[in-house]
Amino acid sequence: MGLYESFAGLLSAHCYAETLSSRYGHSVWGPKAERRTFGAKHWDEPRRWNAQAEKEGRRVKVFSSSMCDIFEDHPTIEWEREKLWDLIRETPWIDWQLLTKRADRIADNLPSDWGFDSGWHNVWLGVSIENMDYAWRAAHLSQIPAVVRFISFEPALGPLDDLSLRGISWVIYGGESGAGYRAHDLDWPRVMLRKCAEAECAFFYKQSSAPRTEMGIELDGQIVRFWPTPRPGVIPSPRSAGDRQRLPMVAAR
Protein backbone atom coordinates (compact mmCIF):
# COMPACT_ATOMS: atom_id res chain seq x y z
CA MET A 1 0.00 0.00 0.00
CA GLY A 2 1.26 3.47 -0.86
CA LEU A 3 2.46 5.61 -3.73
CA TYR A 4 4.12 8.88 -4.42
CA GLU A 5 2.88 11.71 -6.58
CA SER A 6 5.03 11.49 -9.67
CA PHE A 7 2.12 12.85 -11.72
CA ALA A 8 0.33 16.16 -11.83
CA GLY A 9 -1.14 17.20 -8.50
CA LEU A 10 -4.37 18.09 -10.30
CA LEU A 11 -4.97 14.41 -11.02
CA SER A 12 -3.93 12.99 -7.66
CA ALA A 13 -5.55 15.69 -5.54
CA HIS A 14 -8.48 13.46 -4.54
CA CYS A 15 -6.87 10.02 -4.74
CA TYR A 16 -9.02 7.49 -2.88
CA ALA A 17 -6.01 5.35 -1.89
CA GLU A 18 -4.29 8.29 -0.22
CA THR A 19 -7.53 9.30 1.48
CA LEU A 20 -8.12 5.81 2.88
CA SER A 21 -4.55 5.27 4.04
CA SER A 22 -4.57 8.65 5.82
CA ARG A 23 -7.92 7.88 7.43
CA TYR A 24 -6.46 4.75 9.01
CA GLY A 25 -3.30 6.52 10.11
CA HIS A 26 -0.90 4.88 7.66
CA SER A 27 2.04 7.05 6.60
CA VAL A 28 2.76 5.38 3.27
CA TRP A 29 2.77 8.35 0.90
CA GLY A 30 5.89 9.75 -0.76
CA PRO A 31 8.97 8.29 -2.48
CA LYS A 32 10.80 7.56 0.81
CA ALA A 33 7.85 6.33 2.83
CA GLU A 34 7.61 2.69 3.82
CA ARG A 35 5.01 0.63 2.02
CA ARG A 36 2.57 -1.54 3.96
CA THR A 37 2.14 -5.06 2.61
CA PHE A 38 -0.36 -7.82 3.29
CA GLY A 39 0.40 -11.02 5.16
CA ALA A 40 0.14 -14.68 4.19
CA LYS A 41 -3.61 -14.90 4.90
CA HIS A 42 -4.36 -12.22 2.33
CA TRP A 43 -2.06 -13.81 -0.27
CA ASP A 44 -3.73 -17.21 0.21
CA GLU A 45 -7.24 -15.93 -0.51
CA PRO A 46 -6.89 -15.99 -4.33
CA ARG A 47 -5.81 -19.62 -4.13
CA ARG A 48 -9.11 -20.44 -2.45
CA TRP A 49 -11.04 -18.38 -4.99
CA ASN A 50 -9.23 -20.20 -7.80
CA ALA A 51 -10.01 -23.62 -6.35
CA GLN A 52 -13.69 -22.72 -5.99
CA ALA A 53 -13.83 -21.33 -9.53
CA GLU A 54 -12.26 -24.50 -10.93
CA LYS A 55 -14.70 -26.65 -8.96
CA GLU A 56 -17.67 -24.66 -10.33
CA GLY A 57 -16.23 -24.43 -13.83
CA ARG A 58 -16.46 -20.65 -14.01
CA ARG A 59 -13.86 -17.92 -14.27
CA VAL A 60 -13.67 -15.10 -11.72
CA LYS A 61 -12.22 -11.60 -12.02
CA VAL A 62 -9.90 -9.95 -9.50
CA PHE A 63 -8.88 -6.31 -9.59
CA SER A 64 -5.41 -6.40 -8.05
CA SER A 65 -3.36 -3.83 -6.16
CA SER A 66 -6.11 -1.24 -5.79
CA MET A 67 -4.15 0.56 -3.05
CA CYS A 68 -0.87 0.82 -4.95
CA ASP A 69 0.61 0.88 -8.43
CA ILE A 70 2.10 -2.53 -9.12
CA PHE A 71 4.56 -1.05 -11.64
CA GLU A 72 5.89 1.60 -9.28
CA ASP A 73 9.67 1.90 -9.05
CA HIS A 74 10.02 1.14 -5.34
CA PRO A 75 12.02 -1.71 -3.72
CA THR A 76 9.07 -3.01 -1.71
CA ILE A 77 6.81 -3.01 -4.75
CA GLU A 78 9.49 -4.75 -6.83
CA TRP A 79 9.46 -7.61 -4.33
CA GLU A 80 5.67 -7.72 -4.08
CA ARG A 81 5.34 -7.71 -7.87
CA GLU A 82 7.45 -10.87 -8.17
CA LYS A 83 5.21 -12.52 -5.55
CA LEU A 84 2.17 -11.45 -7.55
CA TRP A 85 3.49 -13.03 -10.77
CA ASP A 86 4.01 -16.32 -8.91
CA LEU A 87 0.48 -16.13 -7.50
CA ILE A 88 -1.02 -15.41 -10.91
CA ARG A 89 0.75 -18.48 -12.32
CA GLU A 90 -0.88 -20.57 -9.58
CA THR A 91 -4.41 -19.26 -10.24
CA PRO A 92 -5.34 -19.94 -13.89
CA TRP A 93 -9.09 -19.67 -13.18
CA ILE A 94 -8.74 -16.03 -12.12
CA ASP A 95 -8.64 -13.20 -14.65
CA TRP A 96 -6.36 -10.66 -13.00
CA GLN A 97 -6.93 -7.00 -13.83
CA LEU A 98 -3.76 -4.94 -13.40
CA LEU A 99 -4.08 -1.15 -13.69
CA THR A 100 -1.23 1.37 -13.73
CA LYS A 101 -0.38 4.99 -14.40
CA ARG A 102 3.20 3.95 -15.18
CA ALA A 103 2.60 2.68 -18.69
CA ASP A 104 6.23 3.26 -19.65
CA ARG A 105 7.33 0.72 -17.00
CA ILE A 106 5.06 -2.17 -17.98
CA ALA A 107 7.19 -3.76 -20.70
CA ASP A 108 10.37 -3.84 -18.61
CA ASN A 109 8.65 -5.36 -15.59
CA LEU A 110 6.66 -8.22 -17.08
CA PRO A 111 7.74 -11.80 -16.26
CA SER A 112 10.24 -13.41 -18.63
CA ASP A 113 7.66 -15.96 -19.81
CA TRP A 114 5.03 -13.34 -20.64
CA GLY A 115 4.93 -14.39 -24.28
CA PHE A 116 5.34 -12.26 -27.40
CA ASP A 117 2.02 -13.13 -29.05
CA SER A 118 -0.62 -12.88 -26.34
CA GLY A 119 0.85 -12.50 -22.87
CA TRP A 120 -0.68 -14.62 -20.12
CA HIS A 121 -4.19 -15.89 -20.71
CA ASN A 122 -5.40 -14.67 -17.30
CA VAL A 123 -3.98 -11.15 -17.10
CA TRP A 124 -5.76 -8.04 -18.33
CA LEU A 125 -3.50 -4.99 -18.56
CA GLY A 126 -4.85 -1.46 -18.18
CA VAL A 127 -3.78 2.15 -17.83
CA SER A 128 -5.49 5.15 -16.22
CA ILE A 129 -6.10 8.13 -18.51
CA GLU A 130 -7.80 11.11 -16.90
CA ASN A 131 -7.55 13.57 -19.80
CA MET A 132 -5.67 13.98 -23.09
CA ASP A 133 -2.46 15.00 -21.28
CA TYR A 134 -2.02 11.31 -20.46
CA ALA A 135 -3.12 9.77 -23.75
CA TRP A 136 0.48 8.62 -24.29
CA ARG A 137 -0.18 5.81 -21.81
CA ALA A 138 -2.51 4.12 -24.31
CA ALA A 139 0.22 4.16 -26.94
CA HIS A 140 2.55 2.28 -24.59
CA LEU A 141 -0.15 -0.20 -23.63
CA SER A 142 -1.20 -0.94 -27.21
CA GLN A 143 2.27 -2.30 -27.99
CA ILE A 144 2.22 -4.92 -25.22
CA PRO A 145 0.73 -8.37 -25.92
CA ALA A 146 -2.29 -9.03 -23.69
CA VAL A 147 -5.59 -10.89 -23.97
CA VAL A 148 -7.32 -7.70 -22.82
CA ARG A 149 -5.92 -4.17 -22.89
CA PHE A 150 -8.13 -1.67 -21.13
CA ILE A 151 -8.33 2.02 -20.32
CA SER A 152 -9.67 3.36 -17.05
CA PHE A 153 -11.04 6.77 -18.01
CA GLU A 154 -11.38 7.74 -14.36
CA PRO A 155 -11.53 10.01 -12.66
CA ALA A 156 -12.68 11.68 -15.85
CA LEU A 157 -11.24 15.19 -15.75
CA GLY A 158 -11.44 16.13 -19.40
CA PRO A 159 -12.51 14.80 -22.81
CA LEU A 160 -10.63 12.01 -24.60
CA ASP A 161 -12.13 12.82 -27.98
CA ASP A 162 -8.77 12.41 -29.78
CA LEU A 163 -7.66 9.23 -28.03
CA SER A 164 -6.75 6.33 -30.31
CA LEU A 165 -8.36 3.05 -29.29
CA ARG A 166 -6.21 0.90 -31.56
CA GLY A 167 -5.36 -2.29 -29.74
CA ILE A 168 -7.72 -1.47 -26.85
CA SER A 169 -10.48 -3.94 -25.88
CA TRP A 170 -12.29 -2.13 -23.09
CA VAL A 171 -12.87 1.39 -21.73
CA ILE A 172 -14.21 2.01 -18.21
CA TYR A 173 -15.63 5.47 -17.60
CA GLY A 174 -16.00 6.97 -14.15
CA GLY A 175 -16.64 10.48 -12.96
CA GLU A 176 -14.81 11.55 -9.82
CA SER A 177 -16.48 10.74 -6.51
CA GLY A 178 -15.92 11.79 -2.93
CA ALA A 179 -15.72 15.04 -1.02
CA GLY A 180 -14.78 17.93 -3.29
CA TYR A 181 -15.39 15.90 -6.44
CA ARG A 182 -14.91 17.68 -9.73
CA ALA A 183 -17.94 17.60 -12.01
CA HIS A 184 -17.71 15.96 -15.41
CA ASP A 185 -19.34 16.84 -18.72
CA LEU A 186 -21.75 14.16 -19.99
CA ASP A 187 -20.46 14.75 -23.50
CA TRP A 188 -17.21 13.05 -22.44
CA PRO A 189 -18.78 9.59 -21.96
CA ARG A 190 -21.17 10.09 -24.86
CA VAL A 191 -18.30 10.68 -27.26
CA MET A 192 -16.34 7.78 -25.78
CA LEU A 193 -19.32 5.46 -26.17
CA ARG A 194 -19.50 6.34 -29.88
CA LYS A 195 -15.74 5.91 -30.28
CA CYS A 196 -15.91 2.48 -28.65
CA ALA A 197 -18.76 1.38 -30.93
CA GLU A 198 -16.77 2.44 -33.98
CA ALA A 199 -13.65 0.64 -32.73
CA GLU A 200 -15.59 -2.48 -31.62
CA CYS A 201 -14.34 -1.88 -28.09
CA ALA A 202 -16.46 -2.67 -25.02
CA PHE A 203 -17.60 0.37 -23.00
CA PHE A 204 -18.44 0.28 -19.28
CA TYR A 205 -20.11 3.30 -17.71
CA LYS A 206 -19.24 2.95 -14.05
CA GLN A 207 -20.53 6.18 -12.56
CA SER A 208 -21.18 9.89 -12.88
CA SER A 209 -19.25 12.39 -10.78
CA ALA A 210 -20.90 12.52 -7.37
CA PRO A 211 -20.28 12.71 -3.61
CA ARG A 212 -20.27 8.91 -3.30
CA THR A 213 -19.17 5.99 -5.46
CA GLU A 214 -21.67 4.72 -8.02
CA MET A 215 -24.17 7.51 -7.58
CA GLY A 216 -25.58 7.98 -11.05
CA ILE A 217 -24.75 4.75 -12.87
CA GLU A 218 -26.99 5.51 -15.87
CA LEU A 219 -25.86 7.28 -19.01
CA ASP A 220 -28.78 9.07 -20.63
CA GLY A 221 -31.24 6.85 -18.79
CA GLN A 222 -29.53 3.56 -19.61
CA ILE A 223 -27.11 1.26 -17.83
CA VAL A 224 -24.26 0.78 -20.28
CA ARG A 225 -21.94 -1.88 -18.90
CA PHE A 226 -20.22 -4.15 -21.40
CA TRP A 227 -17.34 -6.53 -20.79
CA PRO A 228 -14.61 -7.45 -23.28
CA THR A 229 -14.05 -10.94 -24.60
CA PRO A 230 -10.42 -11.94 -23.94
CA ARG A 231 -8.53 -12.75 -27.10
CA PRO A 232 -4.90 -13.29 -28.04
CA GLY A 233 -3.06 -10.00 -27.90
CA VAL A 234 -2.53 -8.39 -31.28
CA ILE A 235 -0.01 -5.59 -31.62
CA PRO A 236 -1.73 -3.23 -34.07
CA SER A 237 0.00 -2.59 -37.36
CA PRO A 238 0.72 1.07 -38.10
CA ARG A 239 -0.09 0.43 -41.77
CA SER A 240 -3.86 0.11 -41.71
CA ALA A 241 -6.70 1.35 -39.57
CA GLY A 242 -9.19 -1.07 -41.12
CA ASP A 243 -7.76 -4.43 -40.10
CA ARG A 244 -9.25 -4.71 -36.61
CA GLN A 245 -10.49 -8.09 -35.46
CA ARG A 246 -14.14 -8.17 -34.46
CA LEU A 247 -14.56 -7.99 -30.68
CA PRO A 248 -17.83 -9.40 -29.31
CA MET A 249 -19.32 -7.45 -26.41
CA VAL A 250 -21.02 -9.24 -23.55
CA ALA A 251 -23.47 -7.42 -21.30
CA ALA A 252 -22.71 -7.51 -17.59
CA ARG A 253 -24.81 -9.86 -15.53
Buried (B, 14 or more C-beta within 10 A) or exposed (E): BBBBBEBEEEBBBBBBBBEEBEEEEBEBBEEEBEBBBEEEEEBEEBEEBBEEBBEEEEBBEBEBBEBBBBBBEBEBBEEBBEEBBEBBEEBBBBBBBBBBBBBBBBBEBBBEEBBEEBBBEBBBBBBBBBBEEBBEBBBBBBBBBBBBBBBBBBBBBBBBEEBBBBBBBBBBBBBBBBEEBBEBEBEBBBBBBEBBEEBBBBBBBBBBBBEEEEEBBEBEEEEBBBBBBBBEBBBBEEEEEEEBEEBEBEEEE
